[in-house]
């Protein structure tokens, strides 16, 4: 995902924060549309969005299944509701794109963790160049294909718990459904790769962004229906808008915020010239690992519910145990159970934030690279002291990032209590969806702006 990028050097001692935007939104879009190359790339992205939107309306042919009534039962599961939001309502329509990019995201995370855990893979990726990156992509695609089949079978079994008609279907229907879902997920991955190659920005991130945006009208229609029927008051809508704008402001603020460490480059003689001696910055974003901790925490927090359904639900002792356990881990519950769910969700977010930061950022490698390049942090000795200093900075930054992620993730569970609006109609207010929308939008605008500045520089 786009939020996994590491830090880079930004030049100039007095330069602006390199994650902010120097051009206004309208100016950026106007200038990009005026440039023939950028306009062609933007049109291609919009075209792929259109193909994706059409795909969400193509249902899998399952005999005797009413997708609308089935979704009314599935929407009670927060995990499925989140998957539906990411996929642009594809799951609600039982579309061929119902799995979305979930298998690919999971496969990418697993491969990244394994690459860090296996020194051979890590060295190969660092020194192998384009060949190593292609080998890494092949591993990710192979694992994605396996996860598509595995998650497709799991999703079908989960749906069969809500709809007995599915459980009675012959194995051919089950196999055909999983094949359709697998083909749809791989097609979405192909669309994302095409967007990365021929468009602007990270194609997979843009596909998730598009899915969230496509799902918005469905949520807005439910809100409008609630207002027209008198179930939702205008006061609740005003409160929802206030929470949305405050959440968006905080997300943007923390997304662009950085802890910049000054780096002094030593002077050296190259031929008859003296080069170096300048100061640059090593920036660490306050949100170092993006939305990954929330995704991991969301996946784990609802595992007891899946185990409960797998063991027969409340009809069996084991299923009843897992169902009861889930009620104490679900942040959407009320009273004391909600407090327990908030604590469990927050602890998981903190754990995965620190874990994934340790996986992504090797302070020893950063310190060694600075030493080999003849650069140092003013007031800090190269080597071990630099490593300890960077380790302390990243630990403090990670703490701030963990608090931010936990606050944003819990907003979507606190907002319904404050506004009396069902939480599944408010996923854009906080949590994973809002963070993805803001992060992808800012990153895409930064890349458009970088292209514009580069074209001006080359003229």
Secondary structure, DSSP 4 states (H G I P E B T S, - for coil): -GGG----EEE-SSPPPTTS-SS-HHHHHHHHHHSHHHHHHHHHHHHHHHHHHHHTT-B---TT--HHHHHHHHTTSHHHHHHHHHTTTTTTTTBTTTTTTHHHHHHHHHHHHHHHH-HHHHHHHHHSHHHHHHHHHHHHHHHHHHHHHHHHHHHHHHHHHH-HHHHTS-HHHHHHHHHHHHHHHHHHHHHHHHHHHHSSS-HHHHHHHHHHHHHHHHHHHHHHHHHHTTSS-HHHHHHHHHHHHHHHHHHHHHHH-EEEEEEEEPPEEETTEEE---EEEEEEESSTTTTHHHHHHHHHHTHHHHHHHHTTGGGSHHHHHHHHHHHHH-TTS-HHHHHHHHHHHHHHHHHHHHHHHHHH--HHHHHHHHHHTTEE-TTS-TTHHHHHHHHHHHHHHHHHHHHHHHHHHHHHHHHHHHH---GGG-TTTSSHHHHHHHHHHHHHHHHHHHHHHHHHHH-
